[in-house]
Amino acid sequence: MFGSKIKLDKNLLIRVKKFSEMAGYSSIEEFITHALEKELAQLEDADSEEEIKKKLQGLGYIS
């Protein structure tokens, strides 16, 4: 595994910290990794690129 840094908005980071602690995660990184894995799993279940685009639009990631 390689390391990397990602910048997050301060308010988002505060929310992540709050909910990761409430949910019992051992770290913010563990919470973010889990959240990303869940989102990626949903996209990987899509049958086509068009379905992926529709899911991303539904989530508000693309317009």
PyMOL Python script that loads the backbone (N, CA, C, O; Angstrom):
from pymol import cmd

cmd.read_pdbstr("""\
ATOM      1  N   MET A   1       0.851  -1.178   0.000  1.00  0.00           N
ATOM      2  CA  MET A   1       0.000   0.000   0.000  1.00  0.00           C
ATOM      3  C   MET A   1       0.892   1.236   0.000  1.00  0.00           C
ATOM      4  O   MET A   1       1.922   1.276   0.673  1.00  0.00           O
ATOM      5  N   PHE A   2       0.493   2.209  -0.741  1.00  0.00           N
ATOM      6  CA  PHE A   2       1.250   3.448  -0.776  1.00  0.00           C
ATOM      7  C   PHE A   2       0.482   4.518  -0.025  1.00  0.00           C
ATOM      8  O   PHE A   2      -0.746   4.482   0.051  1.00  0.00           O
ATOM      9  N   GLY A   3       1.207   5.453   0.519  1.00  0.00           N
ATOM     10  CA  GLY A   3       0.580   6.522   1.278  1.00  0.00           C
ATOM     11  C   GLY A   3       0.321   7.733   0.406  1.00  0.00           C
ATOM     12  O   GLY A   3       1.019   7.968  -0.581  1.00  0.00           O
ATOM     13  N   SER A   4      -0.677   8.485   0.776  1.00  0.00           N
ATOM     14  CA  SER A   4      -0.967   9.717   0.070  1.00  0.00           C
ATOM     15  C   SER A   4      -1.693  10.661   1.016  1.00  0.00           C
ATOM     16  O   SER A   4      -2.224  10.254   2.049  1.00  0.00           O
ATOM     17  N   LYS A   5      -1.699  11.920   0.637  1.00  0.00           N
ATOM     18  CA  LYS A   5      -2.393  12.920   1.432  1.00  0.00           C
ATOM     19  C   LYS A   5      -3.525  13.490   0.601  1.00  0.00           C
ATOM     20  O   LYS A   5      -3.383  13.737  -0.597  1.00  0.00           O
ATOM     21  N   ILE A   6      -4.631  13.690   1.255  1.00  0.00           N
ATOM     22  CA  ILE A   6      -5.799  14.281   0.614  1.00  0.00           C
ATOM     23  C   ILE A   6      -6.238  15.453   1.470  1.00  0.00           C
ATOM     24  O   ILE A   6      -6.373  15.328   2.687  1.00  0.00           O
ATOM     25  N   LYS A   7      -6.459  16.583   0.837  1.00  0.00           N
ATOM     26  CA  LYS A   7      -6.933  17.755   1.573  1.00  0.00           C
ATOM     27  C   LYS A   7      -8.452  17.714   1.637  1.00  0.00           C
ATOM     28  O   LYS A   7      -9.127  17.483   0.634  1.00  0.00           O
ATOM     29  N   LEU A   8      -8.975  17.943   2.835  1.00  0.00           N
ATOM     30  CA  LEU A   8     -10.411  18.011   3.039  1.00  0.00           C
ATOM     31  C   LEU A   8     -10.770  19.370   3.609  1.00  0.00           C
ATOM     32  O   LEU A   8      -9.997  19.978   4.349  1.00  0.00           O
ATOM     33  N   ASP A   9     -11.946  19.828   3.252  1.00  0.00           N
ATOM     34  CA  ASP A   9     -12.478  21.054   3.818  1.00  0.00           C
ATOM     35  C   ASP A   9     -12.526  20.908   5.340  1.00  0.00           C
ATOM     36  O   ASP A   9     -12.869  19.843   5.854  1.00  0.00           O
ATOM     37  N   LYS A  10     -12.187  21.969   6.051  1.00  0.00           N
ATOM     38  CA  LYS A  10     -12.119  21.928   7.518  1.00  0.00           C
ATOM     39  C   LYS A  10     -13.437  21.468   8.137  1.00  0.00           C
ATOM     40  O   LYS A  10     -13.438  20.648   9.055  1.00  0.00           O
ATOM     41  N   ASN A  11     -14.556  21.990   7.639  1.00  0.00           N
ATOM     42  CA  ASN A  11     -15.858  21.618   8.189  1.00  0.00           C
ATOM     43  C   ASN A  11     -16.170  20.144   7.940  1.00  0.00           C
ATOM     44  O   ASN A  11     -16.747  19.476   8.798  1.00  0.00           O
ATOM     45  N   LEU A  12     -15.791  19.638   6.770  1.00  0.00           N
ATOM     46  CA  LEU A  12     -15.986  18.228   6.469  1.00  0.00           C
ATOM     47  C   LEU A  12     -15.137  17.369   7.404  1.00  0.00           C
ATOM     48  O   LEU A  12     -15.612  16.352   7.910  1.00  0.00           O
ATOM     49  N   LEU A  13     -13.922  17.758   7.631  1.00  0.00           N
ATOM     50  CA  LEU A  13     -13.038  17.009   8.515  1.00  0.00           C
ATOM     51  C   LEU A  13     -13.584  16.968   9.943  1.00  0.00           C
ATOM     52  O   LEU A  13     -13.482  15.943  10.618  1.00  0.00           O
ATOM     53  N   ILE A  14     -14.158  18.065  10.398  1.00  0.00           N
ATOM     54  CA  ILE A  14     -14.773  18.104  11.728  1.00  0.00           C
ATOM     55  C   ILE A  14     -15.921  17.101  11.804  1.00  0.00           C
ATOM     56  O   ILE A  14     -16.060  16.373  12.787  1.00  0.00           O
ATOM     57  N   ARG A  15     -16.747  17.072  10.746  1.00  0.00           N
ATOM     58  CA  ARG A  15     -17.870  16.123  10.707  1.00  0.00           C
ATOM     59  C   ARG A  15     -17.375  14.684  10.668  1.00  0.00           C
ATOM     60  O   ARG A  15     -17.910  13.818  11.360  1.00  0.00           O
ATOM     61  N   VAL A  16     -16.354  14.432   9.859  1.00  0.00           N
ATOM     62  CA  VAL A  16     -15.788  13.081   9.764  1.00  0.00           C
ATOM     63  C   VAL A  16     -15.261  12.638  11.127  1.00  0.00           C
ATOM     64  O   VAL A  16     -15.507  11.512  11.559  1.00  0.00           O
ATOM     65  N   LYS A  17     -14.546  13.520  11.790  1.00  0.00           N
ATOM     66  CA  LYS A  17     -13.988  13.194  13.106  1.00  0.00           C
ATOM     67  C   LYS A  17     -15.109  12.857  14.089  1.00  0.00           C
ATOM     68  O   LYS A  17     -15.022  11.869  14.818  1.00  0.00           O
ATOM     69  N   LYS A  18     -16.153  13.671  14.108  1.00  0.00           N
ATOM     70  CA  LYS A  18     -17.280  13.465  15.023  1.00  0.00           C
ATOM     71  C   LYS A  18     -17.934  12.106  14.790  1.00  0.00           C
ATOM     72  O   LYS A  18     -18.140  11.341  15.733  1.00  0.00           O
ATOM     73  N   PHE A  19     -18.260  11.806  13.526  1.00  0.00           N
ATOM     74  CA  PHE A  19     -18.990  10.575  13.247  1.00  0.00           C
ATOM     75  C   PHE A  19     -18.111   9.336  13.307  1.00  0.00           C
ATOM     76  O   PHE A  19     -18.594   8.250  13.628  1.00  0.00           O
ATOM     77  N   SER A  20     -16.837   9.483  13.005  1.00  0.00           N
ATOM     78  CA  SER A  20     -15.952   8.328  13.118  1.00  0.00           C
ATOM     79  C   SER A  20     -15.807   7.919  14.586  1.00  0.00           C
ATOM     80  O   SER A  20     -15.753   6.730  14.900  1.00  0.00           O
ATOM     81  N   GLU A  21     -15.746   8.899  15.474  1.00  0.00           N
ATOM     82  CA  GLU A  21     -15.678   8.602  16.905  1.00  0.00           C
ATOM     83  C   GLU A  21     -16.979   7.986  17.401  1.00  0.00           C
ATOM     84  O   GLU A  21     -16.963   7.018  18.161  1.00  0.00           O
ATOM     85  N   MET A  22     -18.117   8.553  16.966  1.00  0.00           N
ATOM     86  CA  MET A  22     -19.420   8.038  17.388  1.00  0.00           C
ATOM     87  C   MET A  22     -19.616   6.596  16.935  1.00  0.00           C
ATOM     88  O   MET A  22     -20.206   5.787  17.652  1.00  0.00           O
ATOM     89  N   ALA A  23     -19.123   6.283  15.751  1.00  0.00           N
ATOM     90  CA  ALA A  23     -19.307   4.942  15.189  1.00  0.00           C
ATOM     91  C   ALA A  23     -18.273   3.944  15.697  1.00  0.00           C
ATOM     92  O   ALA A  23     -18.365   2.752  15.402  1.00  0.00           O
ATOM     93  N   GLY A  24     -17.299   4.417  16.452  1.00  0.00           N
ATOM     94  CA  GLY A  24     -16.326   3.515  17.046  1.00  0.00           C
ATOM     95  C   GLY A  24     -15.137   3.155  16.170  1.00  0.00           C
ATOM     96  O   GLY A  24     -14.442   2.174  16.436  1.00  0.00           O
ATOM     97  N   TYR A  25     -14.900   3.935  15.136  1.00  0.00           N
ATOM     98  CA  TYR A  25     -13.721   3.679  14.306  1.00  0.00           C
ATOM     99  C   TYR A  25     -12.467   4.055  15.087  1.00  0.00           C
ATOM    100  O   TYR A  25     -12.493   4.959  15.922  1.00  0.00           O
ATOM    101  N   SER A  26     -11.373   3.357  14.810  1.00  0.00           N
ATOM    102  CA  SER A  26     -10.140   3.611  15.547  1.00  0.00           C
ATOM    103  C   SER A  26      -9.426   4.866  15.064  1.00  0.00           C
ATOM    104  O   SER A  26      -8.556   5.392  15.758  1.00  0.00           O
ATOM    105  N   SER A  27      -9.792   5.351  13.866  1.00  0.00           N
ATOM    106  CA  SER A  27      -9.164   6.556  13.335  1.00  0.00           C
ATOM    107  C   SER A  27     -10.047   7.161  12.253  1.00  0.00           C
ATOM    108  O   SER A  27     -10.956   6.515  11.731  1.00  0.00           O
ATOM    109  N   ILE A  28      -9.761   8.399  11.934  1.00  0.00           N
ATOM    110  CA  ILE A  28     -10.451   9.067  10.826  1.00  0.00           C
ATOM    111  C   ILE A  28     -10.156   8.329   9.526  1.00  0.00           C
ATOM    112  O   ILE A  28     -11.041   8.147   8.690  1.00  0.00           O
ATOM    113  N   GLU A  29      -8.903   7.906   9.363  1.00  0.00           N
ATOM    114  CA  GLU A  29      -8.504   7.194   8.148  1.00  0.00           C
ATOM    115  C   GLU A  29      -9.312   5.912   7.959  1.00  0.00           C
ATOM    116  O   GLU A  29      -9.710   5.585   6.841  1.00  0.00           O
ATOM    117  N   GLU A  30      -9.554   5.184   9.061  1.00  0.00           N
ATOM    118  CA  GLU A  30     -10.338   3.947   8.974  1.00  0.00           C
ATOM    119  C   GLU A  30     -11.766   4.252   8.520  1.00  0.00           C
ATOM    120  O   GLU A  30     -12.324   3.538   7.686  1.00  0.00           O
ATOM    121  N   PHE A  31     -12.352   5.312   9.070  1.00  0.00           N
ATOM    122  CA  PHE A  31     -13.712   5.707   8.695  1.00  0.00           C
ATOM    123  C   PHE A  31     -13.778   6.092   7.218  1.00  0.00           C
ATOM    124  O   PHE A  31     -14.672   5.641   6.503  1.00  0.00           O
ATOM    125  N   ILE A  32     -12.847   6.916   6.758  1.00  0.00           N
ATOM    126  CA  ILE A  32     -12.833   7.363   5.367  1.00  0.00           C
ATOM    127  C   ILE A  32     -12.613   6.182   4.431  1.00  0.00           C
ATOM    128  O   ILE A  32     -13.269   6.084   3.395  1.00  0.00           O
ATOM    129  N   THR A  33     -11.697   5.285   4.786  1.00  0.00           N
ATOM    130  CA  THR A  33     -11.455   4.100   3.963  1.00  0.00           C
ATOM    131  C   THR A  33     -12.726   3.270   3.836  1.00  0.00           C
ATOM    132  O   THR A  33     -13.071   2.827   2.741  1.00  0.00           O
ATOM    133  N   HIS A  34     -13.423   3.059   4.943  1.00  0.00           N
ATOM    134  CA  HIS A  34     -14.653   2.278   4.914  1.00  0.00           C
ATOM    135  C   HIS A  34     -15.721   2.958   4.043  1.00  0.00           C
ATOM    136  O   HIS A  34     -16.394   2.296   3.253  1.00  0.00           O
ATOM    137  N   ALA A  35     -15.870   4.263   4.190  1.00  0.00           N
ATOM    138  CA  ALA A  35     -16.861   5.000   3.408  1.00  0.00           C
ATOM    139  C   ALA A  35     -16.546   4.920   1.909  1.00  0.00           C
ATOM    140  O   ALA A  35     -17.446   4.723   1.093  1.00  0.00           O
ATOM    141  N   LEU A  36     -15.282   5.071   1.558  1.00  0.00           N
ATOM    142  CA  LEU A  36     -14.886   4.989   0.151  1.00  0.00           C
ATOM    143  C   LEU A  36     -15.087   3.583  -0.404  1.00  0.00           C
ATOM    144  O   LEU A  36     -15.527   3.421  -1.542  1.00  0.00           O
ATOM    145  N   GLU A  37     -14.769   2.570   0.392  1.00  0.00           N
ATOM    146  CA  GLU A  37     -14.957   1.194  -0.052  1.00  0.00           C
ATOM    147  C   GLU A  37     -16.431   0.903  -0.323  1.00  0.00           C
ATOM    148  O   GLU A  37     -16.758   0.223  -1.295  1.00  0.00           O
ATOM    149  N   LYS A  38     -17.326   1.416   0.533  1.00  0.00           N
ATOM    150  CA  LYS A  38     -18.761   1.223   0.327  1.00  0.00           C
ATOM    151  C   LYS A  38     -19.224   1.888  -0.970  1.00  0.00           C
ATOM    152  O   LYS A  38     -19.972   1.288  -1.741  1.00  0.00           O
ATOM    153  N   GLU A  39     -18.789   3.107  -1.208  1.00  0.00           N
ATOM    154  CA  GLU A  39     -19.184   3.824  -2.427  1.00  0.00           C
ATOM    155  C   GLU A  39     -18.646   3.121  -3.676  1.00  0.00           C
ATOM    156  O   GLU A  39     -19.363   2.959  -4.664  1.00  0.00           O
ATOM    157  N   LEU A  40     -17.387   2.709  -3.620  1.00  0.00           N
ATOM    158  CA  LEU A  40     -16.789   2.024  -4.762  1.00  0.00           C
ATOM    159  C   LEU A  40     -17.479   0.694  -5.043  1.00  0.00           C
ATOM    160  O   LEU A  40     -17.658   0.327  -6.205  1.00  0.00           O
ATOM    161  N   ALA A  41     -17.866  -0.029  -4.002  1.00  0.00           N
ATOM    162  CA  ALA A  41     -18.558  -1.302  -4.183  1.00  0.00           C
ATOM    163  C   ALA A  41     -19.879  -1.097  -4.918  1.00  0.00           C
ATOM    164  O   ALA A  41     -20.247  -1.906  -5.770  1.00  0.00           O
ATOM    165  N   GLN A  42     -20.586  -0.033  -4.597  1.00  0.00           N
ATOM    166  CA  GLN A  42     -21.845   0.261  -5.288  1.00  0.00           C
ATOM    167  C   GLN A  42     -21.600   0.539  -6.760  1.00  0.00           C
ATOM    168  O   GLN A  42     -22.354   0.076  -7.616  1.00  0.00           O
ATOM    169  N   LEU A  43     -20.550   1.292  -7.059  1.00  0.00           N
ATOM    170  CA  LEU A  43     -20.243   1.611  -8.446  1.00  0.00           C
ATOM    171  C   LEU A  43     -19.741   0.380  -9.201  1.00  0.00           C
ATOM    172  O   LEU A  43     -20.043   0.208 -10.381  1.00  0.00           O
ATOM    173  N   GLU A  44     -18.987  -0.462  -8.528  1.00  0.00           N
ATOM    174  CA  GLU A  44     -18.464  -1.664  -9.175  1.00  0.00           C
ATOM    175  C   GLU A  44     -19.571  -2.651  -9.518  1.00  0.00           C
ATOM    176  O   GLU A  44     -19.411  -3.478 -10.416  1.00  0.00           O
ATOM    177  N   ASP A  45     -20.688  -2.570  -8.811  1.00  0.00           N
ATOM    178  CA  ASP A  45     -21.824  -3.448  -9.089  1.00  0.00           C
ATOM    179  C   ASP A  45     -22.595  -3.025 -10.334  1.00  0.00           C
ATOM    180  O   ASP A  45     -23.454  -3.766 -10.810  1.00  0.00           O
ATOM    181  N   ALA A  46     -22.301  -1.861 -10.856  1.00  0.00           N
ATOM    182  CA  ALA A  46     -22.987  -1.361 -12.050  1.00  0.00           C
ATOM    183  C   ALA A  46     -22.594  -2.208 -13.250  1.00  0.00           C
ATOM    184  O   ALA A  46     -21.459  -2.674 -13.355  1.00  0.00           O
ATOM    185  N   ASP A  47     -23.545  -2.399 -14.148  1.00  0.00           N
ATOM    186  CA  ASP A  47     -23.319  -3.236 -15.320  1.00  0.00           C
ATOM    187  C   ASP A  47     -22.676  -2.505 -16.487  1.00  0.00           C
ATOM    188  O   ASP A  47     -22.097  -3.136 -17.371  1.00  0.00           O
ATOM    189  N   SER A  48     -22.771  -1.187 -16.498  1.00  0.00           N
ATOM    190  CA  SER A  48     -22.245  -0.447 -17.642  1.00  0.00           C
ATOM    191  C   SER A  48     -21.737   0.922 -17.211  1.00  0.00           C
ATOM    192  O   SER A  48     -22.026   1.388 -16.109  1.00  0.00           O
ATOM    193  N   GLU A  49     -20.987   1.549 -18.084  1.00  0.00           N
ATOM    194  CA  GLU A  49     -20.488   2.890 -17.809  1.00  0.00           C
ATOM    195  C   GLU A  49     -21.651   3.868 -17.666  1.00  0.00           C
ATOM    196  O   GLU A  49     -21.598   4.788 -16.849  1.00  0.00           O
ATOM    197  N   GLU A  50     -22.693   3.670 -18.454  1.00  0.00           N
ATOM    198  CA  GLU A  50     -23.865   4.547 -18.394  1.00  0.00           C
ATOM    199  C   GLU A  50     -24.546   4.433 -17.028  1.00  0.00           C
ATOM    200  O   GLU A  50     -24.981   5.436 -16.462  1.00  0.00           O
ATOM    201  N   GLU A  51     -24.636   3.218 -16.507  1.00  0.00           N
ATOM    202  CA  GLU A  51     -25.239   3.014 -15.190  1.00  0.00           C
ATOM    203  C   GLU A  51     -24.388   3.668 -14.103  1.00  0.00           C
ATOM    204  O   GLU A  51     -24.926   4.225 -13.146  1.00  0.00           O
ATOM    205  N   ILE A  52     -23.069   3.603 -14.245  1.00  0.00           N
ATOM    206  CA  ILE A  52     -22.169   4.252 -13.291  1.00  0.00           C
ATOM    207  C   ILE A  52     -22.396   5.758 -13.319  1.00  0.00           C
ATOM    208  O   ILE A  52     -22.479   6.392 -12.267  1.00  0.00           O
ATOM    209  N   LYS A  53     -22.499   6.338 -14.521  1.00  0.00           N
ATOM    210  CA  LYS A  53     -22.745   7.772 -14.638  1.00  0.00           C
ATOM    211  C   LYS A  53     -24.056   8.161 -13.971  1.00  0.00           C
ATOM    212  O   LYS A  53     -24.129   9.185 -13.293  1.00  0.00           O
ATOM    213  N   LYS A  54     -25.099   7.342 -14.160  1.00  0.00           N
ATOM    214  CA  LYS A  54     -26.393   7.630 -13.540  1.00  0.00           C
ATOM    215  C   LYS A  54     -26.292   7.585 -12.019  1.00  0.00           C
ATOM    216  O   LYS A  54     -26.879   8.417 -11.327  1.00  0.00           O
ATOM    217  N   LYS A  55     -25.542   6.604 -11.500  1.00  0.00           N
ATOM    218  CA  LYS A  55     -25.372   6.514 -10.054  1.00  0.00           C
ATOM    219  C   LYS A  55     -24.606   7.717  -9.523  1.00  0.00           C
ATOM    220  O   LYS A  55     -24.963   8.265  -8.480  1.00  0.00           O
ATOM    221  N   LEU A  56     -23.558   8.137 -10.227  1.00  0.00           N
ATOM    222  CA  LEU A  56     -22.786   9.303  -9.801  1.00  0.00           C
ATOM    223  C   LEU A  56     -23.635  10.567  -9.856  1.00  0.00           C
ATOM    224  O   LEU A  56     -23.522  11.426  -8.982  1.00  0.00           O
ATOM    225  N   GLN A  57     -24.484  10.690 -10.874  1.00  0.00           N
ATOM    226  CA  GLN A  57     -25.383  11.845 -10.956  1.00  0.00           C
ATOM    227  C   GLN A  57     -26.373  11.815  -9.795  1.00  0.00           C
ATOM    228  O   GLN A  57     -26.658  12.852  -9.195  1.00  0.00           O
ATOM    229  N   GLY A  58     -26.893  10.645  -9.479  1.00  0.00           N
ATOM    230  CA  GLY A  58     -27.835  10.499  -8.371  1.00  0.00           C
ATOM    231  C   GLY A  58     -27.222  10.864  -7.037  1.00  0.00           C
ATOM    232  O   GLY A  58     -27.908  11.358  -6.141  1.00  0.00           O
ATOM    233  N   LEU A  59     -25.931  10.620  -6.908  1.00  0.00           N
ATOM    234  CA  LEU A  59     -25.227  10.968  -5.682  1.00  0.00           C
ATOM    235  C   LEU A  59     -24.772  12.429  -5.664  1.00  0.00           C
ATOM    236  O   LEU A  59     -24.295  12.924  -4.642  1.00  0.00           O
ATOM    237  N   GLY A  60     -24.924  13.118  -6.806  1.00  0.00           N
ATOM    238  CA  GLY A  60     -24.554  14.513  -6.882  1.00  0.00           C
ATOM    239  C   GLY A  60     -23.085  14.761  -7.206  1.00  0.00           C
ATOM    240  O   GLY A  60     -22.607  15.889  -7.087  1.00  0.00           O
ATOM    241  N   TYR A  61     -22.361  13.713  -7.618  1.00  0.00           N
ATOM    242  CA  TYR A  61     -20.953  13.871  -7.918  1.00  0.00           C
ATOM    243  C   TYR A  61     -20.711  14.484  -9.306  1.00  0.00           C
ATOM    244  O   TYR A  61     -19.716  15.177  -9.523  1.00  0.00           O
ATOM    245  N   ILE A  62     -21.633  14.219 -10.238  1.00  0.00           N
ATOM    246  CA  ILE A  62     -21.542  14.816 -11.570  1.00  0.00           C
ATOM    247  C   ILE A  62     -22.913  15.340 -11.957  1.00  0.00           C
ATOM    248  O   ILE A  62     -23.935  14.899 -11.430  1.00  0.00           O
ATOM    249  N   SER A  63     -22.920  16.292 -12.891  1.00  0.00           N
ATOM    250  CA  SER A  63     -24.215  16.842 -13.316  1.00  0.00           C
ATOM    251  C   SER A  63     -24.480  16.552 -14.766  1.00  0.00           C
ATOM    252  O   SER A  63     -25.523  16.941 -15.292  1.00  0.00           O
TER     253      SER A  63
END
""", "prot")
cmd.dss("prot")
cmd.show_as("cartoon", "prot")
cmd.util.cbc("prot")
cmd.orient("prot")
